[in-house]
Amino acid sequence: MDKNLEEWYELHKFHFYSGSYETKDLAEFIGVSERTIQRWLKDKTKPNDKQLAKIRKYLEKQESPKEAI
């Protein structure tokens, strides 16, 4: 597993298991199927650089504090 994918995988585990997002939400954001993400997680295929950038953007959005209402 390459470094970028490994980094994403660790972030995915943290955010997924902490309940901050669901795989379907991430898949929709980056324009792939949930099955595609499952293949990435099983190291059967890999996201391209553009997809990795979208994943980072999505995760950063999840990490940013929510604005007070």
The first five atom37 places (N, CA, C, CB, O) and aatype in JSON, in Angstrom:
{
  "aatype": [12, 3, 11, 2, 10, 6, 6, 17, 18, 6, 10, 8, 11, 13, 8, 13, 18, 15, 7, 15, 18, 6, 16, 11, 3, 10, 0, 6, 13, 9, 7, 19, 15, 6, 1, 16, 9, 5, 1, 17, 10, 11, 3, 11, 16, 11, 14, 2, 3, 11, 5, 10, 0, 11, 9, 1, 11, 18, 10, 6, 11, 5, 6, 15, 14, 11, 6, 0, 9],
  "atom_mask": [
    [1, 1, 1, 1, 1],
    [1, 1, 1, 1, 1],
    [1, 1, 1, 1, 1],
    [1, 1, 1, 1, 1],
    [1, 1, 1, 1, 1],
    [1, 1, 1, 1, 1],
    [1, 1, 1, 1, 1],
    [1, 1, 1, 1, 1],
    [1, 1, 1, 1, 1],
    [1, 1, 1, 1, 1],
    [1, 1, 1, 1, 1],
    [1, 1, 1, 1, 1],
    [1, 1, 1, 1, 1],
    [1, 1, 1, 1, 1],
    [1, 1, 1, 1, 1],
    [1, 1, 1, 1, 1],
    [1, 1, 1, 1, 1],
    [1, 1, 1, 1, 1],
    [1, 1, 1, 0, 1],
    [1, 1, 1, 1, 1],
    [1, 1, 1, 1, 1],
    [1, 1, 1, 1, 1],
    [1, 1, 1, 1, 1],
    [1, 1, 1, 1, 1],
    [1, 1, 1, 1, 1],
    [1, 1, 1, 1, 1],
    [1, 1, 1, 1, 1],
    [1, 1, 1, 1, 1],
    [1, 1, 1, 1, 1],
    [1, 1, 1, 1, 1],
    [1, 1, 1, 0, 1],
    [1, 1, 1, 1, 1],
    [1, 1, 1, 1, 1],
    [1, 1, 1, 1, 1],
    [1, 1, 1, 1, 1],
    [1, 1, 1, 1, 1],
    [1, 1, 1, 1, 1],
    [1, 1, 1, 1, 1],
    [1, 1, 1, 1, 1],
    [1, 1, 1, 1, 1],
    [1, 1, 1, 1, 1],
    [1, 1, 1, 1, 1],
    [1, 1, 1, 1, 1],
    [1, 1, 1, 1, 1],
    [1, 1, 1, 1, 1],
    [1, 1, 1, 1, 1],
    [1, 1, 1, 1, 1],
    [1, 1, 1, 1, 1],
    [1, 1, 1, 1, 1],
    [1, 1, 1, 1, 1],
    [1, 1, 1, 1, 1],
    [1, 1, 1, 1, 1],
    [1, 1, 1, 1, 1],
    [1, 1, 1, 1, 1],
    [1, 1, 1, 1, 1],
    [1, 1, 1, 1, 1],
    [1, 1, 1, 1, 1],
    [1, 1, 1, 1, 1],
    [1, 1, 1, 1, 1],
    [1, 1, 1, 1, 1],
    [1, 1, 1, 1, 1],
    [1, 1, 1, 1, 1],
    [1, 1, 1, 1, 1],
    [1, 1, 1, 1, 1],
    [1, 1, 1, 1, 1],
    [1, 1, 1, 1, 1],
    [1, 1, 1, 1, 1],
    [1, 1, 1, 1, 1],
    [1, 1, 1, 1, 1]
  ],
  "atom_positions": [
    [[0.85, -1.18, 0.0], [0.0, 0.0, 0.0], [0.9, 1.24, 0.0], [-0.97, 0.0, 1.23], [1.8, 1.35, 0.82]],
    [[0.64, 2.16, -0.92], [1.5, 3.35, -0.96], [1.18, 4.29, 0.2], [1.34, 4.08, -2.3], [0.16, 4.16, 0.87]],
    [[2.08, 5.24, 0.41], [2.01, 6.12, 1.59], [0.71, 6.92, 1.63], [3.19, 7.06, 1.61], [0.07, 7.01, 2.68]],
    [[0.31, 7.52, 0.49], [-0.91, 8.32, 0.47], [-2.14, 7.48, 0.78], [-1.08, 9.01, -0.88], [-3.02, 7.91, 1.53]],
    [[-2.19, 6.29, 0.2], [-3.33, 5.42, 0.45], [-3.33, 4.92, 1.89], [-3.32, 4.23, -0.52], [-4.39, 4.82, 2.51]],
    [[-2.19, 4.63, 2.42], [-2.09, 4.18, 3.81], [-2.55, 5.28, 4.77], [-0.64, 3.76, 4.14], [-3.26, 5.02, 5.74]],
    [[-2.12, 6.51, 4.47], [-2.54, 7.65, 5.29], [-4.05, 7.8, 5.25], [-1.86, 8.95, 4.81], [-4.69, 8.0, 6.29]],
    [[-4.63, 7.71, 4.05], [-6.08, 7.82, 3.93], [-6.78, 6.68, 4.67], [-6.49, 7.83, 2.46], [-7.78, 6.91, 5.34]],
    [[-6.26, 5.49, 4.55], [-6.86, 4.34, 5.2], [-6.93, 4.54, 6.72], [-6.08, 3.07, 4.87], [-7.95, 4.24, 7.34]],
    [[-5.86, 5.04, 7.3], [-5.85, 5.3, 8.74], [-6.86, 6.38, 9.11], [-4.44, 5.71, 9.2], [-7.57, 6.26, 10.1]],
    [[-6.92, 7.44, 8.31], [-7.9, 8.5, 8.57], [-9.32, 7.96, 8.41], [-7.67, 9.69, 7.62], [-10.21, 8.29, 9.19]],
    [[-9.52, 7.14, 7.38], [-10.84, 6.55, 7.15], [-11.27, 5.74, 8.38], [-10.81, 5.65, 5.89], [-12.4, 5.89, 8.85]],
    [[-10.39, 4.9, 8.88], [-10.74, 4.08, 10.05], [-11.13, 4.97, 11.23], [-9.56, 3.17, 10.45], [-12.12, 4.7, 11.91]],
    [[-10.35, 6.02, 11.46], [-10.64, 6.92, 12.57], [-12.0, 7.58, 12.41], [-9.54, 7.98, 12.69], [-12.83, 7.52, 13.32]],
    [[-12.23, 8.2, 11.26], [-13.48, 8.93, 11.05], [-14.67, 8.0, 10.93], [-13.37, 9.79, 9.8], [-15.75, 8.3, 11.45]],
    [[-14.49, 6.87, 10.25], [-15.59, 5.94, 10.06], [-16.04, 5.36, 11.4], [-15.19, 4.81, 9.1], [-17.23, 5.33, 11.71]],
    [[-15.08, 4.91, 12.19], [-15.44, 4.27, 13.45], [-15.81, 5.27, 14.54], [-14.3, 3.41, 13.94], [-16.43, 4.9, 15.54]],
    [[-15.45, 6.53, 14.36], [-15.89, 7.55, 15.32], [-17.28, 8.08, 14.95], [-14.87, 8.7, 15.38], [-17.87, 8.86, 15.69]],
    [[-17.78, 7.64, 13.79], [-19.12, 8.03, 13.38], [-19.22, 9.39, 12.71], [0.0, 0.0, 0.0], [-20.32, 9.92, 12.57]],
    [[-18.08, 9.97, 12.29], [-18.15, 11.3, 11.7], [-18.54, 11.29, 10.22], [-16.81, 11.99, 11.86], [-18.83, 12.34, 9.66]],
    [[-18.54, 10.13, 9.59], [-19.09, 10.02, 8.24], [-19.35, 8.57, 7.9], [-18.14, 10.64, 7.22], [-18.89, 7.65, 8.57]],
    [[-20.12, 8.39, 6.83], [-20.38, 7.05, 6.33], [-19.73, 6.91, 4.96], [-21.91, 6.77, 6.25], [-19.55, 7.9, 4.25]],
    [[-19.38, 5.71, 4.6], [-18.72, 5.46, 3.33], [-19.56, 6.0, 2.17], [-18.47, 3.96, 3.15], [-19.01, 6.53, 1.21]],
    [[-20.88, 5.86, 2.26], [-21.73, 6.34, 1.16], [-21.6, 7.84, 0.97], [-23.19, 5.98, 1.43], [-21.66, 8.33, -0.16]],
    [[-21.42, 8.6, 2.07], [-21.26, 10.05, 1.96], [-19.95, 10.41, 1.28], [-21.32, 10.7, 3.35], [-19.91, 11.3, 0.42]],
    [[-18.89, 9.72, 1.65], [-17.6, 9.95, 1.01], [-17.66, 9.57, -0.47], [-16.49, 9.15, 1.72], [-17.16, 10.31, -1.32]],
    [[-18.27, 8.43, -0.77], [-18.38, 7.98, -2.16], [-19.12, 9.01, -3.01], [-19.1, 6.62, -2.23], [-18.7, 9.32, -4.12]],
    [[-20.2, 9.53, -2.48], [-20.97, 10.53, -3.21], [-20.15, 11.8, -3.43], [-22.27, 10.87, -2.44], [-20.18, 12.38, -4.51]],
    [[-19.41, 12.22, -2.4], [-18.6, 13.44, -2.5], [-17.55, 13.33, -3.59], [-17.94, 13.73, -1.17], [-17.32, 14.29, -4.33]],
    [[-16.9, 12.18, -3.7], [-15.82, 12.06, -4.69], [-16.28, 11.45, -6.01], [-14.7, 11.22, -4.12], [-15.5, 11.35, -6.96]],
    [[-17.55, 11.05, -6.08], [-18.1, 10.57, -7.35], [-17.75, 9.14, -7.71], [0.0, 0.0, 0.0], [-17.54, 8.82, -8.88]],
    [[-17.68, 8.28, -6.71], [-17.43, 6.86, -6.95], [-18.49, 6.05, -6.19], [-15.98, 6.44, -6.52], [-19.25, 6.6, -5.4]],
    [[-18.51, 4.75, -6.43], [-19.45, 3.9, -5.71], [-18.86, 3.49, -4.36], [-19.81, 2.65, -6.55], [-17.66, 3.57, -4.14]],
    [[-19.75, 3.04, -3.48], [-19.28, 2.52, -2.19], [-18.38, 1.3, -2.43], [-20.47, 2.14, -1.27], [-17.41, 1.09, -1.7]],
    [[-18.72, 0.52, -3.44], [-17.92, -0.67, -3.77], [-16.5, -0.28, -4.14], [-18.58, -1.46, -4.93], [-15.55, -0.98, -3.8]],
    [[-16.34, 0.83, -4.84], [-15.0, 1.3, -5.2], [-14.19, 1.59, -3.95], [-15.09, 2.57, -6.09], [-13.02, 1.22, -3.86]],
    [[-14.8, 2.24, -2.98], [-14.1, 2.54, -1.73], [-13.75, 1.24, -1.02], [-14.97, 3.43, -0.82], [-12.66, 1.12, -0.46]],
    [[-14.64, 0.29, -1.03], [-14.34, -1.01, -0.41], [-13.14, -1.68, -1.08], [-15.57, -1.93, -0.49], [-12.32, -2.29, -0.41]],
    [[-13.05, -1.55, -2.4], [-11.89, -2.11, -3.11], [-10.6, -1.41, -2.7], [-12.09, -2.0, -4.64], [-9.56, -2.05, -2.56]],
    [[-10.67, -0.09, -2.51], [-9.49, 0.65, -2.07], [-9.05, 0.17, -0.69], [-9.77, 2.17, -2.04], [-7.87, -0.05, -0.44]],
    [[-10.03, 0.0, 0.2], [-9.72, -0.41, 1.56], [-9.14, -1.82, 1.63], [-10.96, -0.33, 2.42], [-8.36, -2.14, 2.53]],
    [[-9.52, -2.65, 0.68], [-8.98, -4.02, 0.63], [-7.71, -4.09, -0.22], [-10.04, -4.98, 0.06], [-7.17, -5.17, -0.44]],
    [[-7.24, -2.93, -0.69], [-6.02, -2.81, -1.5], [-6.11, -3.6, -2.8], [-4.82, -3.28, -0.69], [-5.11, -4.12, -3.3]],
    [[-7.33, -3.69, -3.35], [-7.52, -4.36, -4.64], [-7.32, -3.37, -5.79], [-8.93, -5.0, -4.73], [-6.82, -3.73, -6.85]],
    [[-7.71, -2.13, -5.55], [-7.46, -1.04, -6.49], [-7.03, 0.16, -5.65], [-8.73, -0.71, -7.37], [-7.06, 0.11, -4.42]],
    [[-6.65, 1.24, -6.32], [-6.19, 2.43, -5.6], [-6.84, 3.67, -6.19], [-4.66, 2.55, -5.65], [-7.08, 3.74, -7.4]],
    [[-7.12, 4.65, -5.34], [-7.63, 5.92, -5.86], [-6.52, 6.65, -6.61], [-8.2, 6.81, -4.72], [-5.34, 6.54, -6.26]],
    [[-6.91, 7.4, -7.62], [-5.91, 8.2, -8.33], [-5.63, 9.47, -7.54], [-6.39, 8.54, -9.77], [-6.26, 9.73, -6.52]],
    [[-4.69, 10.26, -8.02], [-4.29, 11.47, -7.29], [-5.44, 12.46, -7.12], [-3.14, 12.16, -8.02], [-5.58, 13.08, -6.06]],
    [[-6.26, 12.59, -8.14], [-7.4, 13.5, -8.07], [-8.39, 13.03, -7.0], [-8.09, 13.61, -9.44], [-8.92, 13.84, -6.24]],
    [[-8.63, 11.73, -6.95], [-9.53, 11.18, -5.94], [-8.96, 11.33, -4.54], [-9.82, 9.71, -6.24], [-9.68, 11.65, -3.6]],
    [[-7.65, 11.11, -4.39], [-7.01, 11.3, -3.09], [-7.14, 12.74, -2.61], [-5.53, 10.91, -3.17], [-7.35, 12.99, -1.42]],
    [[-7.01, 13.69, -3.53], [-7.16, 15.1, -3.17], [-8.58, 15.38, -2.68], [-6.82, 16.01, -4.38], [-8.77, 16.12, -1.71]],
    [[-9.57, 14.78, -3.34], [-10.96, 14.96, -2.91], [-11.2, 14.3, -1.55], [-11.92, 14.37, -3.95], [-11.93, 14.84, -0.72]],
    [[-10.57, 13.16, -1.32], [-10.7, 12.48, -0.03], [-10.14, 13.37, 1.07], [-9.97, 11.1, -0.05], [-10.77, 13.54, 2.11]],
    [[-8.96, 13.93, 0.84], [-8.36, 14.83, 1.84], [-9.27, 16.02, 2.12], [-6.98, 15.32, 1.35], [-9.47, 16.4, 3.28]],
    [[-9.81, 16.6, 1.06], [-10.7, 17.75, 1.21], [-11.93, 17.36, 2.04], [-11.13, 18.3, -0.17], [-12.36, 18.12, 2.91]],
    [[-12.49, 16.2, 1.76], [-13.65, 15.74, 2.5], [-13.33, 15.53, 3.98], [-14.18, 14.44, 1.89], [-14.08, 15.94, 4.86]],
    [[-12.2, 14.88, 4.24], [-11.83, 14.61, 5.63], [-11.5, 15.89, 6.38], [-10.64, 13.66, 5.68], [-11.81, 16.0, 7.56]],
    [[-10.87, 16.85, 5.71], [-10.59, 18.14, 6.35], [-11.9, 18.83, 6.72], [-9.74, 19.05, 5.41], [-12.01, 19.45, 7.78]],
    [[-12.88, 18.7, 5.84], [-14.2, 19.28, 6.09], [-14.82, 18.62, 7.33], [-15.12, 19.11, 4.86], [-15.47, 19.3, 8.12]],
    [[-14.63, 17.33, 7.49], [-15.17, 16.61, 8.64], [-14.46, 17.02, 9.93], [-15.04, 15.1, 8.42], [-15.07, 17.03, 11.0]],
    [[-13.18, 17.35, 9.83], [-12.39, 17.71, 11.01], [-12.64, 19.14, 11.47], [-10.92, 17.53, 10.72], [-12.47, 19.45, 12.65]],
    [[-13.05, 20.03, 10.56], [-13.22, 21.43, 10.93], [-14.4, 21.57, 11.9], [-13.44, 22.3, 9.66], [-15.42, 20.91, 11.75]],
    [[-14.23, 22.43, 12.88], [-15.29, 22.61, 13.87], [-16.55, 23.16, 13.22], [-14.83, 23.55, 15.0], [-16.49, 23.98, 12.3]],
    [[-17.68, 22.7, 13.71], [-18.97, 23.18, 13.21], [-19.18, 24.61, 13.73], [-20.15, 22.24, 13.66], [-18.83, 24.95, 14.86]],
    [[-19.76, 25.43, 12.84], [-20.04, 26.81, 13.25], [-21.18, 26.82, 14.25], [-20.38, 27.71, 12.02], [-22.12, 26.03, 14.15]],
    [[-21.07, 27.72, 15.19], [-22.13, 27.85, 16.19], [-23.39, 28.4, 15.54], [-21.68, 28.76, 17.36], [-23.33, 29.27, 14.66]],
    [[-24.51, 27.9, 15.98], [-25.79, 28.36, 15.41], [-26.33, 29.49, 16.23], [-26.82, 27.22, 15.34], [-27.39, 30.02, 15.92]]
  ]
}
